[in-house]
Amino acid sequence: SDSTHTIKVASFNLGGFGSYTGGNEYDRALRFLEFVNEDKPDVLFLQEFHNVKYNKNKNISDTLKKIYRNKAFSLLGSETDRLAGPVIFSKYPIIKKGIIVGEGSGNGIIYVDIKIKKDTIRCINVHLQSIGLKKELKINRRDLEENQTEALRKSKGIISRLKNAFEMRSEQVDKLFVFLEKTSLRVILAGDFNDTQMSYSYRQTTEFLKDAFVESGSGLGNTYVGPFPSYRIDYIMLSESMQSFNYKTHSSLGSDHKLISSLIRYK
């Protein structure tokens, strides 16, 4: 009926299309565009977006801007410029936008208010602090068997990074909490928390919003496919007055995260 609206949203940490980790950027960009053209999300929440050329003269940000009729907002880089970091693309008009957390690292939290007929919905894209484990910190078997001091040095390095990232995420989430407290609009929030359902980040956010996966997902829903054990660390969340259905965990399209999507319905 006319009184019910359905929005299709997708969230994906693209991992810079492999530009940070090595990998075929061209191929990944094409696969991602294929997803966008087939699945047609109304709102795209992207993290670690990086403007790559996937054709002699075509780059991904221009192509996505065409699809989304130039309705986009990014943490790093202006609309006229190449978008980067967390980015939101919307098929609906963006009537307001802002930065909730802007870390220099490209981690951060941004939002846009979109207009759907008479309603205004606030869309928040979250990319909380990553641990940033460099290859040189990975402990291998040789370290454990032969070089105990090296293993110890590395594990101390890992622990301090974990602690540091945890503290930064907590600060970022506290800012988000304050922002959500002041928000009277309906909210769709999505992104990469770099944290599990046991975390402070997740618990604080779910004080205000419900988890789309819990409402309409199935299986384990793990979204992380990198070197750590597999966890669900990417989320789509929404206001209590909205319903999610048909939540899906898709392929990772070559990233170290899987793409997630959900339909969201509200009256």
Contacts in CASP RR format, 6 or more apart in sequence:
PFRMAT RR
TARGET T0000
AUTHOR 0000-0000-0000
METHOD contacts of the structure
MODEL  1
SDSTHTIKVASFNLGGFGSYTGGNEYDRALRFLEFVNEDKPDVLFLQEFH
NVKYNKNKNISDTLKKIYRNKAFSLLGSETDRLAGPVIFSKYPIIKKGII
VGEGSGNGIIYVDIKIKKDTIRCINVHLQSIGLKKELKINRRDLEENQTE
ALRKSKGIISRLKNAFEMRSEQVDKLFVFLEKTSLRVILAGDFNDTQMSY
SYRQTTEFLKDAFVESGSGLGNTYVGPFPSYRIDYIMLSESMQSFNYKTH
SSLGSDHKLISSLIRYK
3 267 0 8 1.000
4 265 0 8 1.000
4 266 0 8 1.000
4 267 0 8 1.000
5 116 0 8 1.000
5 117 0 8 1.000
5 119 0 8 1.000
5 265 0 8 1.000
5 266 0 8 1.000
5 267 0 8 1.000
6 263 0 8 1.000
6 264 0 8 1.000
6 265 0 8 1.000
7 42 0 8 1.000
7 43 0 8 1.000
7 116 0 8 1.000
7 121 0 8 1.000
7 188 0 8 1.000
7 263 0 8 1.000
7 264 0 8 1.000
7 265 0 8 1.000
8 39 0 8 1.000
8 40 0 8 1.000
8 41 0 8 1.000
8 42 0 8 1.000
8 43 0 8 1.000
8 261 0 8 1.000
8 262 0 8 1.000
8 263 0 8 1.000
8 264 0 8 1.000
9 41 0 8 1.000
9 42 0 8 1.000
9 43 0 8 1.000
9 44 0 8 1.000
9 45 0 8 1.000
9 123 0 8 1.000
9 188 0 8 1.000
9 190 0 8 1.000
9 236 0 8 1.000
9 261 0 8 1.000
9 262 0 8 1.000
9 263 0 8 1.000
9 264 0 8 1.000
10 35 0 8 1.000
10 39 0 8 1.000
10 41 0 8 1.000
10 43 0 8 1.000
10 44 0 8 1.000
10 45 0 8 1.000
10 259 0 8 1.000
10 260 0 8 1.000
10 261 0 8 1.000
11 44 0 8 1.000
11 45 0 8 1.000
11 46 0 8 1.000
11 47 0 8 1.000
11 125 0 8 1.000
11 190 0 8 1.000
11 191 0 8 1.000
11 192 0 8 1.000
11 234 0 8 1.000
11 235 0 8 1.000
11 236 0 8 1.000
11 259 0 8 1.000
11 260 0 8 1.000
11 261 0 8 1.000
12 32 0 8 1.000
12 44 0 8 1.000
12 45 0 8 1.000
12 46 0 8 1.000
12 47 0 8 1.000
12 234 0 8 1.000
12 253 0 8 1.000
12 255 0 8 1.000
12 257 0 8 1.000
12 259 0 8 1.000
12 260 0 8 1.000
13 46 0 8 1.000
13 47 0 8 1.000
13 48 0 8 1.000
13 127 0 8 1.000
13 191 0 8 1.000
13 192 0 8 1.000
13 234 0 8 1.000
13 255 0 8 1.000
13 256 0 8 1.000
13 257 0 8 1.000
14 28 0 8 1.000
14 32 0 8 1.000
14 46 0 8 1.000
14 47 0 8 1.000
14 48 0 8 1.000
14 49 0 8 1.000
14 50 0 8 1.000
14 255 0 8 1.000
15 21 0 8 1.000
15 47 0 8 1.000
15 48 0 8 1.000
15 50 0 8 1.000
15 255 0 8 1.000
15 256 0 8 1.000
15 257 0 8 1.000
16 25 0 8 1.000
16 48 0 8 1.000
16 49 0 8 1.000
16 50 0 8 1.000
16 52 0 8 1.000
16 255 0 8 1.000
17 25 0 8 1.000
17 28 0 8 1.000
17 29 0 8 1.000
17 32 0 8 1.000
17 50 0 8 1.000
17 52 0 8 1.000
17 60 0 8 1.000
17 255 0 8 1.000
18 24 0 8 1.000
18 25 0 8 1.000
18 28 0 8 1.000
18 50 0 8 1.000
18 254 0 8 1.000
18 255 0 8 1.000
19 25 0 8 1.000
19 50 0 8 1.000
19 52 0 8 1.000
20 48 0 8 1.000
20 50 0 8 1.000
21 256 0 8 1.000
25 52 0 8 1.000
25 53 0 8 1.000
25 54 0 8 1.000
26 52 0 8 1.000
26 53 0 8 1.000
26 54 0 8 1.000
26 55 0 8 1.000
28 52 0 8 1.000
28 253 0 8 1.000
28 254 0 8 1.000
28 255 0 8 1.000
29 52 0 8 1.000
29 54 0 8 1.000
29 60 0 8 1.000
30 54 0 8 1.000
31 253 0 8 1.000
31 254 0 8 1.000
32 60 0 8 1.000
32 253 0 8 1.000
33 54 0 8 1.000
33 60 0 8 1.000
33 63 0 8 1.000
33 64 0 8 1.000
35 250 0 8 1.000
35 253 0 8 1.000
35 259 0 8 1.000
36 44 0 8 1.000
36 64 0 8 1.000
36 67 0 8 1.000
37 67 0 8 1.000
39 261 0 8 1.000
41 261 0 8 1.000
42 90 0 8 1.000
42 91 0 8 1.000
42 92 0 8 1.000
43 88 0 8 1.000
43 89 0 8 1.000
43 90 0 8 1.000
43 91 0 8 1.000
43 92 0 8 1.000
43 114 0 8 1.000
43 123 0 8 1.000
43 188 0 8 1.000
44 64 0 8 1.000
44 68 0 8 1.000
44 87 0 8 1.000
44 88 0 8 1.000
44 89 0 8 1.000
44 90 0 8 1.000
45 86 0 8 1.000
45 88 0 8 1.000
45 123 0 8 1.000
45 125 0 8 1.000
45 190 0 8 1.000
45 191 0 8 1.000
45 236 0 8 1.000
46 85 0 8 1.000
46 86 0 8 1.000
46 87 0 8 1.000
46 88 0 8 1.000
46 89 0 8 1.000
46 125 0 8 1.000
47 85 0 8 1.000
47 86 0 8 1.000
47 125 0 8 1.000
47 127 0 8 1.000
47 191 0 8 1.000
47 192 0 8 1.000
48 85 0 8 1.000
48 127 0 8 1.000
48 192 0 8 1.000
49 61 0 8 1.000
49 74 0 8 1.000
49 83 0 8 1.000
49 84 0 8 1.000
49 85 0 8 1.000
49 86 0 8 1.000
49 87 0 8 1.000
50 84 0 8 1.000
50 85 0 8 1.000
51 59 0 8 1.000
51 60 0 8 1.000
51 61 0 8 1.000
51 82 0 8 1.000
51 83 0 8 1.000
51 84 0 8 1.000
52 59 0 8 1.000
52 60 0 8 1.000
53 59 0 8 1.000
53 60 0 8 1.000
54 60 0 8 1.000
54 63 0 8 1.000
59 82 0 8 1.000
61 72 0 8 1.000
61 82 0 8 1.000
61 83 0 8 1.000
64 72 0 8 1.000
64 89 0 8 1.000
65 72 0 8 1.000
65 89 0 8 1.000
67 89 0 8 1.000
68 89 0 8 1.000
68 90 0 8 1.000
68 91 0 8 1.000
69 91 0 8 1.000
70 79 0 8 1.000
71 89 0 8 1.000
71 90 0 8 1.000
71 91 0 8 1.000
71 92 0 8 1.000
71 93 0 8 1.000
71 94 0 8 1.000
72 79 0 8 1.000
72 83 0 8 1.000
72 87 0 8 1.000
72 88 0 8 1.000
72 89 0 8 1.000
72 90 0 8 1.000
73 79 0 8 1.000
73 87 0 8 1.000
73 88 0 8 1.000
73 94 0 8 1.000
73 97 0 8 1.000
73 98 0 8 1.000
73 110 0 8 1.000
73 112 0 8 1.000
74 83 0 8 1.000
74 84 0 8 1.000
74 85 0 8 1.000
74 86 0 8 1.000
74 87 0 8 1.000
74 88 0 8 1.000
74 110 0 8 1.000
75 84 0 8 1.000
75 85 0 8 1.000
75 86 0 8 1.000
75 87 0 8 1.000
75 99 0 8 1.000
75 102 0 8 1.000
75 106 0 8 1.000
75 108 0 8 1.000
75 110 0 8 1.000
76 83 0 8 1.000
76 84 0 8 1.000
76 85 0 8 1.000
76 106 0 8 1.000
77 83 0 8 1.000
77 84 0 8 1.000
84 106 0 8 1.000
85 106 0 8 1.000
85 127 0 8 1.000
86 106 0 8 1.000
86 108 0 8 1.000
86 109 0 8 1.000
86 110 0 8 1.000
86 125 0 8 1.000
86 126 0 8 1.000
86 127 0 8 1.000
86 191 0 8 1.000
87 125 0 8 1.000
88 94 0 8 1.000
88 110 0 8 1.000
88 111 0 8 1.000
88 112 0 8 1.000
88 123 0 8 1.000
88 125 0 8 1.000
90 112 0 8 1.000
90 114 0 8 1.000
90 123 0 8 1.000
92 114 0 8 1.000
92 115 0 8 1.000
92 116 0 8 1.000
93 114 0 8 1.000
93 115 0 8 1.000
94 112 0 8 1.000
94 113 0 8 1.000
94 114 0 8 1.000
95 113 0 8 1.000
95 114 0 8 1.000
95 115 0 8 1.000
95 120 0 8 1.000
96 112 0 8 1.000
96 113 0 8 1.000
97 110 0 8 1.000
97 111 0 8 1.000
97 112 0 8 1.000
97 113 0 8 1.000
98 110 0 8 1.000
98 111 0 8 1.000
98 112 0 8 1.000
99 108 0 8 1.000
99 109 0 8 1.000
99 110 0 8 1.000
100 108 0 8 1.000
100 109 0 8 1.000
100 110 0 8 1.000
100 111 0 8 1.000
100 124 0 8 1.000
100 175 0 8 1.000
100 176 0 8 1.000
100 179 0 8 1.000
101 107 0 8 1.000
101 108 0 8 1.000
101 109 0 8 1.000
101 172 0 8 1.000
101 175 0 8 1.000
101 176 0 8 1.000
102 108 0 8 1.000
102 109 0 8 1.000
102 110 0 8 1.000
103 129 0 8 1.000
103 168 0 8 1.000
103 172 0 8 1.000
105 129 0 8 1.000
106 127 0 8 1.000
107 127 0 8 1.000
107 128 0 8 1.000
107 129 0 8 1.000
107 130 0 8 1.000
107 168 0 8 1.000
107 172 0 8 1.000
108 126 0 8 1.000
108 127 0 8 1.000
108 128 0 8 1.000
108 172 0 8 1.000
109 124 0 8 1.000
109 125 0 8 1.000
109 126 0 8 1.000
109 127 0 8 1.000
109 128 0 8 1.000
109 172 0 8 1.000
109 175 0 8 1.000
109 176 0 8 1.000
109 179 0 8 1.000
110 124 0 8 1.000
110 125 0 8 1.000
111 122 0 8 1.000
111 123 0 8 1.000
111 124 0 8 1.000
111 125 0 8 1.000
111 179 0 8 1.000
112 122 0 8 1.000
112 123 0 8 1.000
113 120 0 8 1.000
113 121 0 8 1.000
113 122 0 8 1.000
113 123 0 8 1.000
113 185 0 8 1.000
114 120 0 8 1.000
114 121 0 8 1.000
114 123 0 8 1.000
119 186 0 8 1.000
119 266 0 8 1.000
120 185 0 8 1.000
121 185 0 8 1.000
121 186 0 8 1.000
121 187 0 8 1.000
121 188 0 8 1.000
122 183 0 8 1.000
122 185 0 8 1.000
122 186 0 8 1.000
122 187 0 8 1.000
122 188 0 8 1.000
123 187 0 8 1.000
123 188 0 8 1.000
123 189 0 8 1.000
123 190 0 8 1.000
124 176 0 8 1.000
124 179 0 8 1.000
124 187 0 8 1.000
124 188 0 8 1.000
124 189 0 8 1.000
124 190 0 8 1.000
125 189 0 8 1.000
125 190 0 8 1.000
125 191 0 8 1.000
126 176 0 8 1.000
126 189 0 8 1.000
126 190 0 8 1.000
126 191 0 8 1.000
126 192 0 8 1.000
126 193 0 8 1.000
127 191 0 8 1.000
127 192 0 8 1.000
127 194 0 8 1.000
128 168 0 8 1.000
128 169 0 8 1.000
128 172 0 8 1.000
128 173 0 8 1.000
128 192 0 8 1.000
128 193 0 8 1.000
128 194 0 8 1.000
128 195 0 8 1.000
128 201 0 8 1.000
129 165 0 8 1.000
129 168 0 8 1.000
129 169 0 8 1.000
129 172 0 8 1.000
129 194 0 8 1.000
130 165 0 8 1.000
130 192 0 8 1.000
130 194 0 8 1.000
131 161 0 8 1.000
131 162 0 8 1.000
131 165 0 8 1.000
131 194 0 8 1.000
132 161 0 8 1.000
132 165 0 8 1.000
133 158 0 8 1.000
133 161 0 8 1.000
133 227 0 8 1.000
137 154 0 8 1.000
137 157 0 8 1.000
137 158 0 8 1.000
137 161 0 8 1.000
138 154 0 8 1.000
138 227 0 8 1.000
139 151 0 8 1.000
139 154 0 8 1.000
139 155 0 8 1.000
139 158 0 8 1.000
143 150 0 8 1.000
143 151 0 8 1.000
143 154 0 8 1.000
144 151 0 8 1.000
165 194 0 8 1.000
169 193 0 8 1.000
169 194 0 8 1.000
169 195 0 8 1.000
169 199 0 8 1.000
169 200 0 8 1.000
169 201 0 8 1.000
170 200 0 8 1.000
170 201 0 8 1.000
172 201 0 8 1.000
173 200 0 8 1.000
173 201 0 8 1.000
173 204 0 8 1.000
173 205 0 8 1.000
174 204 0 8 1.000
176 204 0 8 1.000
176 205 0 8 1.000
177 204 0 8 1.000
177 205 0 8 1.000
177 207 0 8 1.000
177 208 0 8 1.000
180 187 0 8 1.000
180 205 0 8 1.000
180 208 0 8 1.000
180 209 0 8 1.000
181 208 0 8 1.000
186 238 0 8 1.000
186 239 0 8 1.000
186 241 0 8 1.000
186 242 0 8 1.000
186 266 0 8 1.000
187 208 0 8 1.000
187 209 0 8 1.000
187 237 0 8 1.000
187 238 0 8 1.000
187 239 0 8 1.000
188 236 0 8 1.000
188 237 0 8 1.000
188 238 0 8 1.000
188 239 0 8 1.000
188 242 0 8 1.000
188 264 0 8 1.000
189 205 0 8 1.000
189 209 0 8 1.000
189 235 0 8 1.000
189 236 0 8 1.000
189 237 0 8 1.000
189 238 0 8 1.000
190 234 0 8 1.000
190 235 0 8 1.000
190 236 0 8 1.000
190 237 0 8 1.000
190 260 0 8 1.000
191 234 0 8 1.000
191 235 0 8 1.000
191 236 0 8 1.000
192 233 0 8 1.000
192 234 0 8 1.000
192 257 0 8 1.000
193 199 0 8 1.000
193 201 0 8 1.000
193 202 0 8 1.000
193 205 0 8 1.000
193 233 0 8 1.000
193 234 0 8 1.000
193 235 0 8 1.000
194 233 0 8 1.000
195 201 0 8 1.000
195 202 0 8 1.000
195 233 0 8 1.000
196 202 0 8 1.000
196 231 0 8 1.000
196 232 0 8 1.000
196 233 0 8 1.000
197 211 0 8 1.000
197 232 0 8 1.000
202 235 0 8 1.000
205 235 0 8 1.000
205 237 0 8 1.000
206 237 0 8 1.000
208 239 0 8 1.000
209 237 0 8 1.000
209 238 0 8 1.000
209 239 0 8 1.000
209 240 0 8 1.000
210 237 0 8 1.000
210 238 0 8 1.000
210 239 0 8 1.000
210 240 0 8 1.000
210 244 0 8 1.000
211 235 0 8 1.000
211 236 0 8 1.000
211 237 0 8 1.000
212 235 0 8 1.000
212 236 0 8 1.000
212 237 0 8 1.000
212 238 0 8 1.000
212 244 0 8 1.000
212 247 0 8 1.000
212 262 0 8 1.000
212 264 0 8 1.000
213 221 0 8 1.000
213 232 0 8 1.000
213 235 0 8 1.000
213 236 0 8 1.000
213 247 0 8 1.000
213 260 0 8 1.000
215 243 0 8 1.000
215 244 0 8 1.000
215 245 0 8 1.000
215 247 0 8 1.000
216 243 0 8 1.000
216 244 0 8 1.000
216 245 0 8 1.000
216 246 0 8 1.000
216 247 0 8 1.000
216 262 0 8 1.000
217 247 0 8 1.000
217 248 0 8 1.000
217 249 0 8 1.000
218 247 0 8 1.000
220 230 0 8 1.000
220 232 0 8 1.000
221 232 0 8 1.000
221 249 0 8 1.000
222 230 0 8 1.000
222 231 0 8 1.000
222 232 0 8 1.000
222 249 0 8 1.000
222 258 0 8 1.000
223 231 0 8 1.000
223 232 0 8 1.000
223 233 0 8 1.000
223 234 0 8 1.000
223 249 0 8 1.000
223 257 0 8 1.000
223 258 0 8 1.000
223 260 0 8 1.000
224 230 0 8 1.000
224 231 0 8 1.000
224 232 0 8 1.000
224 233 0 8 1.000
224 234 0 8 1.000
224 256 0 8 1.000
224 257 0 8 1.000
224 258 0 8 1.000
225 252 0 8 1.000
225 255 0 8 1.000
225 256 0 8 1.000
225 257 0 8 1.000
225 258 0 8 1.000
226 256 0 8 1.000
233 257 0 8 1.000
234 257 0 8 1.000
234 258 0 8 1.000
234 260 0 8 1.000
235 260 0 8 1.000
236 244 0 8 1.000
236 247 0 8 1.000
236 260 0 8 1.000
236 261 0 8 1.000
236 262 0 8 1.000
238 244 0 8 1.000
238 264 0 8 1.000
239 266 0 8 1.000
241 266 0 8 1.000
241 267 0 8 1.000
242 264 0 8 1.000
242 265 0 8 1.000
242 266 0 8 1.000
243 264 0 8 1.000
243 265 0 8 1.000
243 266 0 8 1.000
244 262 0 8 1.000
244 263 0 8 1.000
244 264 0 8 1.000
244 265 0 8 1.000
245 262 0 8 1.000
245 263 0 8 1.000
245 265 0 8 1.000
246 262 0 8 1.000
246 263 0 8 1.000
247 260 0 8 1.000
247 261 0 8 1.000
247 262 0 8 1.000
248 260 0 8 1.000
248 261 0 8 1.000
248 262 0 8 1.000
249 258 0 8 1.000
249 259 0 8 1.000
249 260 0 8 1.000
250 258 0 8 1.000
250 259 0 8 1.000
250 260 0 8 1.000
250 261 0 8 1.000
251 258 0 8 1.000
251 259 0 8 1.000
252 258 0 8 1.000
252 259 0 8 1.000
253 259 0 8 1.000
END
